[in-house]
Amino acid sequence: MRTTDRTLAIGLATPSLSLTARMMLALGNVMSIWRAVRNRQEIEYLSELNDSQLRDIGLSRQDLSAALTTSTFFEDPSSYLTNSARRRTRLSAFSSSRG
């Protein structure tokens, strides 16, 4: 007589999040979208500065327009501006040390 081993594949159920955890996750998403919208408004305020004022903070008009056009509506464009300002600062420090 032959016996055959049979295994039953049981998928482990993923534990569901508690109501509080789900609410905190939703609140985090809403706050992230709110921050992105608010930062877009701040970039609009920055566009009112003249070119020398923008240069003082390490930005250009092209940086402002690129930050708004490269990010989607739900993305925060301020990280693009931060990276642009840091890059420009490094380049100017490098060029001033060579001269």
N, C-alpha and C positions, 0 to 999 in steps of 0.2 A: 504494500500500500504506500502510496506517495502522498506526501503533504506539501502543500505549496504555501509559502509565506506570502501573506498579503499585507501590504502596508497601506495605510490610508493617509494620503497627504492632507494634512490639516494646516491650513494657512493660519498663522497666528493673527488674531485680531489686533489691530493697532489700537492702543488705548485712546479713547477720545479725550479731547481736552475738556477741562472743566469750563463752566460758564464764565467764570472770572478770567480764565486764560484766553478764551475766545474773545471776550470783551476787550481785554488789554491788547490783543493782536489787532482787532479792528480799530481800536483807538490809535494804535501806533501807525497803522496805514493812513488813517485820516490825518493825523498830525504830519506825516511825511508829505502828503499831498498839499496840506496847508502851507508847510514850510516852502515847498517848491513854488507855489503861487506867490507867496509873500516875497521870496527872493527874486522872482521875475519882476515884480513891481519895483523892487529896489534897483534892479538893473535899469529899468526905465528912468528912475531918478538919476542914476549915474550918467545916463546919456545926455542929461541936461548940463553936465559939467563941460568946460571947454577943454581943448586938447592938452594944454599945459597942466591943468588940474588932474586930468586922467593920467598923464605921464608921471606926475608926482606920486601917484599910488601904484604905478607900475602897469598901467593898462593903456589900451588904445581903443579907438572906435571900432576897429575890426574885431577886437576881442569881445566887445559887448555884443555886436551883431552875431558873431560866431557862437557865443554862448547861448543865445536865444534860438538860433537856427539849428544847432547840432543836437540840442536836447529835445526830447519829446515833452508834451505838456505835463506829464506826471514826473519827469525827472528834474532834479534840482540843478539849475545851470550855474550856481555859484561855485561849484567845484572846478568847473572849466576856467572861471575867472581866477581862482586861486592858483591853479596850475600855470596859467599864462603869466600872472604877476611874478610868481617864483622863477619861472623860466627866464623872463626878461631881467630879473634881478641878477641871476647867475650869469647871464650873458654880459650884462653891463659890468659886473665885477670882474669877469674874465678879461674883457676888452680893456678895462682901465688898468689892470695889473700888467698887461702886456705893453702898454704905452708909456 
